[in-house]
Amino acid sequence: MSVLKRVFGVAVLAILLAATPAPASASSEPVVRNTRCSEFQFVASVPFTDSKGKPQTTNAYLWIPEKCRNIRGVVLAQQNVGEQGFAENAVIRQACRDTDMAMVWFYPYFDQPFEHPDQDGAVLQQALDELATVSGYAEIASAPWLPFGHSTTGFFAQRLANWKPERCIAQIVFKAPTDFTLPNNRQVPLFEVAGNFTEWSQQKKDWTKNGGYPWGPAAIGKDRATTQRPVSYLMECGSSHFVMTDAEADMIAMYIRKVVPARLPTGGGVLKPVDIDSGWVVDLDMGNPKRSPAQPAKSATDSAKNGVWFFDEEMAKAVEKLMNVNWTRKTQIPVILRNDGSVPAVQDSGLFEGATPVAGEDGVTFTLKPAFLDKIPNNFTTGPGQELGHSDKGQIQIGWLSGNAMVTGPGTIRPIVDRLWGSMIYVRHPGDGEYRPSIQPFNLGFPSTKTGKPQTITFPEIPDQPAGTTQLELKAVSDAGLPVEYGVIVGPARVSGNTLTFTDIPPRSRFPIKVTIRAAQFGRSIEPAVQSARMVERSFMITPRAQP
C-alpha cells in the first residue's frame, strides 16, 4: 500500500535492462474505442494552500448533460492518471446523461489522498459553490456526490465518503485497495475495480505467473461477514493498474445506472439506505468447480452469502461472466520498442520508460513500434532469460491513456492541444485460448522541438457570439507557414481543423458563457526543423440569443 500512496508523477529512476531480449514482431491497430468526449462547459479556478503551506490553484471543470434540466448528483474526480480517461469516456458520460448526473473533474488535483478532510473539503465546496453560480445550476452546490478515484485518489473517494457519508451516493475505487479501517463510510455502496496484471515493481515479479487478486475479494468477504457492507467488485483478466479497458468502463457505467436510482429519492431529500437483501451476491472463487453461481443475497448459500454484492441480477451476472474465464493462460508481454529496436527500461512504477516515436514526413505524426517480448529481461528477479511466447491471433492495439496524444491509425500517433501536457499510452493484446490478455502502459516522449527555426502564432481576438451560432472559423496563423492546431479548454464547443462547432447548451445555463480556445503549432522534429510555438489562448463569451 505504501507504493500506492506515492503521488504519481514523482520522478522515478529507470532500471536498465542487463540485456536486451530480441522482440517478436507484431503489427498494430488503433484501439477500437478511441473517441474522447472532452467538452466541459464551465470552469472554476480555486486558489488554495496545500498541506506544505504552498499556494496552489486547481481548475474544477464542469460538464452538464446537454439536455439536463435538473442535476440529481455530481460525479467527482481529481486528476491522477485514470481520471481524464474516466471523465472523457463516452460510455460513462452516457450513463451520466441517463441519470442526470453532472461531472466535475479537477486538474490539477487539490489533494489526491484527501488526507485533510476539513481543509480539502473546503476547497471542494468552494469549487462547487462557484460552479453553481457560473453555470446557473444552483443545485451543484448541495447535490450529493459520487466520487471516483484511481490509485492514490482511490483514497480520496473513500475518505470523502467517510467524511460526509450522508452526502455520498457511492464510492468508485479504481485500481486501489479498499480501506476497511474507515468507520463512517461502511453504509455507502462501494465499487472496487481491480487490475490483475503486474505493473508496480515489475522487475521484482514473476512474469511466468498469470496474475491474481492483488488485494482480492477474500478481504471483502471477511469484512462482509461481519458488516454486510454493500461492496461490489470487478477484476477483468488481463487488465492493469493504469488502464481503463472498455469492459471496465462498461461495468462502471452500468454501476452508475444502478446506484443512482437506488440511492436518490424522487424529488430529492435524504439518500435512501441500501437494502442488502434486495441485491445479488457473486462467489468469486473462479475456477473452483464447487463455486456457487450468482444468486439473490436474501437466499444465498453458505459459500456465496459473503461474496461481493451487486444491486441486481443483471450486473451480478455481467460481472460473473466477465470474470469466469480461464485465469491460467500463459503470459505474453506486449511492448513498444525504441527507435533502434531495443526494449525500453522498466521503471519501479511499473511503466516502461518513455517510448520515443519516429517522426513521419510532416514532422508531427509519429510511428510506434509495438512488439512482443520473447524473453524475460536478464535483470528480473525471477526467470531471467526464460522464453516467452505470444498469441499469433489478433493484433497489438495502441490506446490513449491521458494527456495530449491521439492515436491516428495503425501504429501512428500525434500530439494534440489538450488541457494536460505530457501523455501516457498503452499497448494491449486481447489474448486467445492459450495466452491471456495483456496490457503495458508507457510514458510517451514526443521528440524535442526546441531546435530549429523559431516561430510565433498570431491569433486575432474573437468577438462575442450570440447563442444559436453554429460554427466559427478560427484564424490563427504561424509566421513559419505551418498549420495551427486548436483545442477547446472550456465552453460548449469542439474543434475540427480550423472550425469551431458549438454544442448544445444545457437548458438552464447562465449567460454569458465563457469559451476559451488554445492555439498551438508543434513544430517539426525533422529537417527543416522548426521550434514549437508558444501557445496562445483567446476567450470570448456566448451571449443570450437576441430577441426578435
N, C-alpha and C positions, 0 to 999 in steps of 0.2 A: 504493500500500500504506500510505503514511503516514496517509491518511484513515481506512483501515480500522482502524488501530491506536488511533484515538481511542476512549475508553470511551463507549459510548452512554449518554446521559442527561446529559452535559455540555451546558449551555445553549448554543444557537447563535442568532445573530441572524437574524430573519426578513428576507427580501429582498422588499420590497414591489413589487407589480406596478405598472409605469408606467401601464398602462391595463387596465381590466377587460374581458376578452373576453365577449361575450354567449354564455352556455352554451346548448347544445341541451338540450331537456327529455328526461327519461328516467324510466321507472318503475323500481321496485326490488323485489327479492325477497331473503329471507334466504339466505345461503349454504347449500347442501344439507347438508353435514356440519357440524352445529353442536353436536354432543354433546361435552361435556367430561367426561373421566374424572379427577376431581380428588382421589380418595382417596389419601392417604398414611397408612399405619397407624402409622408411628413417626417420631420426630424426635430429632435430637441437636443441641444448641446448643453450638458450639465457639468459645471466645474465642481471638483471635489478635492479633498485632501486624502491621499492614500494612507495606509497603515504606517508608513515610514515618515509621514509628515510632508510628503512631496505633493505640490499642486498638480492636478491632472484634470483632464476633460474626457468625458465619454459622450459619444453620439448615440442617442436612442432613436433608431429608425422604426417607423410605424407603418405597417401595411394593414389596410382595412379591406375586407372583401368588397368588390366593386358594387354589388347591389345590396349590401347590408344596411338596414335602417337602424337596427338596434344591436349593439355589441353585447353578447352574453358573457364573454370572458376574454382573457388576454393570455396568449401563449408567450412565454418569456424565454429569452436565450441570450446569454453573454457569448462573446467570441472566444473559442479555444481553437479547435481545428474543425470539428464536425458541425458547428453551429451554422456556418454560412450555407453549407450544403443542405442542412435541415431547413433553414429559413427560406431558401430559394427553390425547394423541391416542389415540382408541380403537383404531385400526388398528395403531399401533406397540405399544400395550400388549398387543394380542392376539398379536403376534409374540413379545413377551417371555414371554407365557404358554406359547406353543408351544415355546419353547426353554429354559424355566426360568431366565430372566434377571430379576433384581431391578433396580430403578431407584432411583438416588439423585440428587436434584435439590437444588442448593444455592441458597438465597435468604436473604439477599443473597449475591452471589458473594464468594469469598475472594481470587482474583486471576485476572481474566479471561484475560490472555495467558499466565499460568503462566511468568512471566519469571524466577522464583527457585525452581527445581525442588526443591532440598533443603528450603527453608523452606516453600514451598507444599505440597510433598508430605507434610510432617509434619502440616500442618493436615488434609489429605485423609485420611491414615492414622488420625489421632486420631478423626475423624468416623466412619470405618468401624469402628474398634475399639468405639466407644461404641454404634453401631447394632447391632453384633454382639451386644453384651451386652443391650441393652434389648429387642431383638427375639426373642432366643433362637436365631437363626440364626448360629451361631458362624462359619460359613464366609464370611460377609460380610467379615470382617477380612482374609482372604487370597485370596479368589476373584479370578480375572482380570477385567480391566476392558475395557469397550467405551465409550470416551469420545465424546461428541457435542459439537460447538461451532459456534455461529453467529457469523459475522463475527469480531470480536476473539477470542471464545472458540474459534474455529476453530484459533487458535494453541495454546490450551490442549490440545485434542485431540492435535495433532501433537507438541507439546513433551512431553506426558505419555508418549506412545509413544516418543519419543526418549530420555526419562529412564529408563523401565522397559519396554523393548521386550519383554522376556521375560514381562511380565505383561499386555500389551495384546492382546486378541483382534483388534482392528481400530481404525481411526480414521474417524469420520464427520465430515466437514468440510462445513458448510452455509453457502454463500454467503461463502466466504473462500478466498484463494489457497492452493495447495499450496506449502509451503516446501521447496524441493529442496535447501537447504543443510544440513538436519539429517542427520547421518551415521548415527545409530543406529536410525532407525525405518523404514529402506527395505525391510525384510522383513516389516513389519507391514502387512497389507492396508489400503488407504485408499479410501474412497468420497467423492468430492467432488461435491456438488450445487451447481450454479451458477445464477445468475439472469441473464437477458439484458436485462431491462427497465431503462431508465435511472432511477436514483434519486439517487445521490450527485452533487451539484452539477448538478442537472437544468438549471438555467437557463443553464449553460455548454455544454450538449449540443445536438445536432441532433435535434429531435423528429420531423423528417421521415424520419429513418433508421429502420430496422427492428430495431435492436439487433444484438447479435452476441456472440461469445465474449469476455467481458471479460478473462479470463486463459487461457482456451482450451485445447483439447486439444493444440495444437501443442507447447506446453511439455512436456506429459505425454509425447507421442510422442518428443520429443527425449531426455527422460530415460530412457524405457523402452528406447530403442535401445541404451543403454549399461548400464543397471542391471536391466532386465526386472522392475522392481518391480510388485507387483500393485495398480495404481491403477485403480479404477472411476470412471466419470464420467457425470453426467447434467445436461443443461440442457433444461428444458421451455420451449418457445416461449411468450413472454408472462409468464413467471414473474418474480419480483422479488427484490430483495435481502432484504427484511424478511419476506415472507410465505412460509409453507409451504403449497403447494397440496395438494389431495387426491392428485393424481398423484404428487407428490414424496413424500408420506407413504407411499403405496402402495409406491413403489420402495425407500424406506428400510426399510420393514417386510420386504419381500422380501429385501433385503440381509442383515438380521439373521437371517432364517431360513436363508440360505445360509452366512454366515460362521461362525456358532456351531458347527454340526456339523463344518464343515471344519477348524476350529481346535481344538476342545475334544475331547480324547481321552475315551473312555468310562471312567468311574471316576476322572477327574481326572488330574493329572500335568502334565508339560511340554507346552506348546502345540505342536500339530502344525505343521510348516512348510507353506508354500503350494506346491502343485505347479502351476507355471505352465503346463506342457504339458497339464494336465487341464482347463484353463479355455477360455474363448472370448474372441475379440477382436472389436471393432467399429471400423471405419473411420468417423470422424465428419465426413468431408468431405461433409456433406449437400448435395445439390443438384448434385454432380458426377456426370454420367452414367456415368463410369468407376469410381465408388466400388464397392469390393468389399463384398458383403453380410457379415453376421456369420458367423464361421467358427471352427472349432477352432484354438486357439493353436498347437498342435503342427504343423499343416499349413498355417498361414496364408500367403497370398501376400505378395509384397513390399509392396503398397500397404496392407495391413491388419496385418501382423505387429507393428507398433509402435503399433497403435491401443489404445484403452482396453480394459482387461481385466476379465472377469467370471468368476465361479465356474463358470457352466454356460450351456448354450444357452438355457434359459428366460429368465434375466434379461438376457442379451445381446440377445435378440430383443425383449424387452419394452422395453428402453431404446431400441433401434434404431427400433422402431415409434413410440415417443413423440417421438423427435427427427426422424424422417424425414418432415417436414411442410414446407409452404410457408413459409419464413422471410422471404419478400419481400413479404408482405402489408402493406397500409397501416397507419399508426399511428393509433390512436384513444386519447383520454385521458379516462377517467372521473374525476370529482372529486366532492367534497361541498361544497356552497355554504354561504356564510354565511347568516344569517337574512335579510339584505336582498337576497339573490340574487347577491351578488358572489362572486368566486372568492378563496379564501384565498391568502395569500402562500406562496411556496416557500422552504424553508429549505435551507441548504447541505448538511444531512444527507440531503436528498432527500425528507424528509417535508414535506407541506403543514402549515402552522401548525394549531393546534388547531381542530377543527371544533366549533362551538357549536350544539348541538341545540336544538330548540324544544320546550318542556315541554307535555305534554298536561294533561288535566283533573285527573289525580291528582298532578300536580306532580313526578312521579318517572319517568314514562315519556316518552321524548323522540322526536321525529320528525326524521329527517335528510333532506336534500335532495340526492340523487345526480343527477348530470348529466354530459354530455359537454362538453368544451371545443370551441368551433367555430373558435377562432383560437389561434395560438401567442402567449403573452403578450408584450407590447411590450418588456419588459426582457430578453428572451432573446437570447443571442449570435447564434444562427442562426435566420433565418426569422421575425423578429418580425412579428406581424400576418398571417402566412400562414394561409390557411384550413385547417382540419382537418375531415375527415369522420368518420363513425362508422357502425357497423352499425345497421340498423333491425330486426335479428332478435334475439331473446332479451332479457334484462333485465339491468340492473346489479345485481350481488349485493353485499350488505354482510356482511362477516365479522368475527369476533372474532380479534384477534391476540395480545393479552396484557392482563392486569390485570382490573380489577373492572367489566367491562361484559358484558352479554349481549344478543345480538340476539334480539328477541322476535317480530318479524313483518316484513312488507314495510316497510322504511324506519324501523322503530322499534327503540329500544334503551333499556336502563335499567341503572343501577348495581346491582351485587350485592355481597354480602360475600365477600371474597377475601383470600388471603394477600398479594397485591400491591395497592398503591393507585396509582391512575392507570391509564389504559387506552390501548391502541392498537387501531385497527380498520383495515379496508381496504375499498376498493370494487374490484370486478372485473367485467369483461365477458368472456364466453367467446370472442368474436370469431365470424367466419364465413369464407366463402371469400375475401372481399375484405379484411377487416380482421383483424389479428392479435388474439389475446387480450391483455388489458391489465389491469394492477393498479396502484393507487396507495394507499399506506398513509397514515394520518392519526393524529396525536395527537388524543385525544378530550377536550374540555374540558366536563365537566358544569357547568352554571351554578352559581355560588356559592350555598350555603345557609347563609351566615354572618349573614344578616339575618333579622329577623322574631322571632317568639316563641321563646324558648329552651325546650328540652325535656330531660328526663332519663329514662334507661332504668333500670328496676328489674328485675334478673334474679336470681331465687332460686337459691341453691346447689342443685346436682344431686347426689343421693346416688349412691354407687357402685352399679353394676348387674352382676348375675351374667351370665356368658356364657350365651347362649341367649335372652336378651331380644331381642325382635324390633323393638319400637318404643318410643318415649318421647315424651311431649308436652312441648314446651318452653313455658315460661310467663313469658317476659319481657314487660313492659308499658311503654309510654311514657306519661308524665303529660300528653302532648298529645293522647292518644287515637288516635294514628296506629299502624298495624300495624308490628310489629317484624319485621325480617328476620334470618336466621341463616346462618352458614356454618361448616362443619367445618374447623378449622385442621389438626388431626391426629387420627387414630384411624380405625378401621374402621367408618365410618358416613357417611351422606349425609343431607341435609335437604331437605324439601319443605314449604313453608308453615311451620307450627309443629310438624311431625312429624319426629323424628329416627329414621331407619331404620338398623339395624345391618347391616353387610355381612358376608360370610363372613370368618372369621378364619383366616389361614394356619395349617396344622395343627401346626406346631412353635413357634407363638408363645409367648413367655414372658409369664405373668401376674404381676401385674396389668398391663393395657394402658391407657395414659392416653388420654383423649379430651378435646379442647379445642374448645369452641363459642364463636363470636363473635357477639354480638347487635348490630344496628345499626338506626338509624332515620335515613333520609337527608334528612328534612325535606321542605319544599315550596318550590320556587323561584318559585312564583306566588302571588298573593294567595288566601287569607290565608297569608302567608309564615311558615314555621316553620324554625328553625335545625336543622342536623344535630345529632343527639345524640352525646355521647361514647360510643364503642363500649365494650361490657362483655364480658369473657370469663369463662367458667366452665369448670372442668375437673373430671372425675371419673374413676374407674377402673372398667374391666371386670374383674371378679374371676372366679376359676375357678368353673365350674358346681358347684353343691352336689351332693355325693354322696348317693344315696338311702340 
